[in-house]
């Protein structure tokens, strides 16, 4: 009887664990779920996997004052070993690039003006600089 009881308990634990995993997958957070109305419009990544990985993103933002820029950037992938992640945020309704380049300045700066830029550099610390900030 104790073997049957033990198998039942182990079975219930496994079922609960699987249910937890399914629930976590179904409610996974992404930038679109954050305050600010983020919409990804462009992305580029270097092809090589040797050395640092460079990722450049562009997002549209509907609520520019209440947007969680740092939270959006922190949800995006970033690797160790000298990787760099840069995210440019553009106000909805304004011109924004649909293609990005790996080489700076990453887009035509005479046409497109980001309202904020998130960077996570080789030190692994994410920072946001809004237009007009002197930091």
C-alpha positions as CSV (number, residue, x, y, z in Angstrom):
1,X,0.0,0.0,0.0
2,X,2.8,2.4,0.7
3,X,4.3,1.9,-2.8
4,X,0.9,2.8,-4.3
5,X,0.7,5.9,-2.1
6,X,4.2,7.0,-3.0
7,X,3.5,6.6,-6.7
8,X,0.3,8.7,-6.3
9,X,2.1,11.5,-4.6
10,X,4.9,11.5,-7.2
11,X,2.3,11.5,-9.9
12,X,0.5,14.5,-8.4
13,X,3.8,16.4,-8.0
14,X,4.6,15.8,-11.7
15,X,1.1,16.9,-12.8
16,X,1.4,20.1,-10.7
17,X,4.9,20.8,-12.2
18,X,3.7,20.3,-15.8
19,X,0.6,22.5,-15.1
20,X,2.9,25.2,-13.7
21,X,5.2,25.1,-16.8
22,X,2.2,25.3,-19.2
23,X,0.8,28.3,-17.2
24,X,4.2,30.1,-17.2
25,X,4.6,29.6,-21.0
26,X,1.1,30.9,-21.7
27,X,1.5,34.1,-19.7
28,X,5.1,34.8,-20.7
29,X,5.8,38.5,-20.7
30,X,7.1,40.4,-23.6
31,X,7.6,44.1,-24.5
32,X,4.0,44.3,-25.9
33,X,2.7,43.6,-22.3
34,X,4.5,46.5,-20.7
35,X,3.2,49.9,-19.9
36,X,3.8,52.2,-22.9
37,X,2.4,50.2,-25.9
38,X,5.7,48.9,-27.4
39,X,5.7,47.5,-30.9
40,X,8.9,46.1,-32.4
41,X,9.5,47.5,-35.9
42,X,13.1,46.5,-36.8
43,X,15.8,44.2,-35.6
44,X,19.4,43.2,-36.7
45,X,22.0,40.9,-35.2
46,X,25.5,40.1,-36.2
47,X,25.8,36.6,-37.8
48,X,28.9,35.3,-36.0
49,X,28.7,33.6,-32.7
50,X,32.4,34.0,-31.9
51,X,33.0,37.0,-29.7
52,X,30.3,39.4,-28.6
53,X,26.8,39.3,-30.1
54,X,25.5,42.7,-31.2
55,X,21.7,43.2,-31.3
56,X,20.0,46.4,-32.5
57,X,16.2,46.9,-32.1
58,X,13.7,49.6,-33.0
59,X,10.4,50.0,-31.2
60,X,7.4,52.2,-31.5
61,X,5.9,53.6,-28.3
62,X,2.4,54.9,-27.9
63,X,2.6,56.3,-24.3
64,X,5.9,58.1,-24.3
65,X,5.5,59.6,-20.8
66,X,4.5,56.4,-18.9
67,X,6.5,53.9,-20.9
68,X,8.8,51.4,-19.1
69,X,11.8,51.8,-21.4
70,X,14.2,50.0,-19.0
71,X,11.7,47.1,-18.5
72,X,11.4,46.7,-22.3
73,X,15.2,46.6,-22.7
74,X,15.6,44.1,-19.9
75,X,13.2,41.7,-21.5
76,X,15.3,41.4,-24.6
77,X,18.0,38.8,-24.9
78,X,21.6,39.7,-23.9
79,X,24.7,37.5,-23.7
80,X,27.9,37.7,-21.7
81,X,31.3,37.8,-23.3
82,X,31.3,41.3,-24.7
83,X,27.8,41.4,-26.1
84,X,25.9,44.7,-26.8
85,X,22.1,45.2,-27.0
86,X,20.8,48.6,-28.2
87,X,17.2,49.6,-28.5
88,X,15.9,52.8,-30.1
89,X,12.4,54.0,-29.2
90,X,10.3,56.1,-31.6
91,X,7.1,57.8,-30.9
92,X,4.1,56.2,-32.7
93,X,2.9,58.4,-35.6
94,X,6.4,59.6,-36.4
95,X,8.9,58.3,-38.9
96,X,10.8,55.3,-37.8
97,X,13.3,53.0,-39.6
98,X,12.1,49.6,-40.9
99,X,15.7,48.5,-41.5
100,X,18.7,48.8,-39.2
101,X,22.4,48.4,-39.8
102,X,25.0,46.9,-37.5
103,X,27.4,49.8,-38.1
104,X,26.7,53.0,-36.2
105,X,24.6,55.1,-36.5
106,X,22.4,52.1,-37.3
107,X,19.8,54.2,-39.3
108,X,19.5,57.6,-41.1
109,X,19.7,60.1,-38.2
110,X,18.7,63.0,-40.4
111,X,15.3,61.3,-41.0
112,X,14.6,59.4,-37.8
113,X,14.8,60.8,-34.2
114,X,14.5,58.4,-31.3
115,X,12.8,59.6,-28.1
116,X,14.9,57.2,-26.0
117,X,17.8,54.7,-26.3
118,X,18.4,51.7,-24.1
119,X,21.8,50.1,-24.0
120,X,23.2,47.1,-22.3
121,X,26.9,46.9,-22.8
122,X,29.7,44.6,-22.0
123,X,29.3,45.4,-18.3
124,X,25.8,43.8,-18.4
125,X,24.1,46.9,-16.9
126,X,21.1,48.3,-18.8
127,X,20.8,52.1,-19.1
128,X,18.1,54.4,-20.7
129,X,18.9,57.7,-22.2
130,X,15.9,59.9,-23.2
131,X,16.2,62.6,-25.8
132,X,17.4,65.8,-24.1
133,X,19.2,63.9,-21.2
134,X,22.8,64.9,-20.7
135,X,23.8,61.6,-19.1
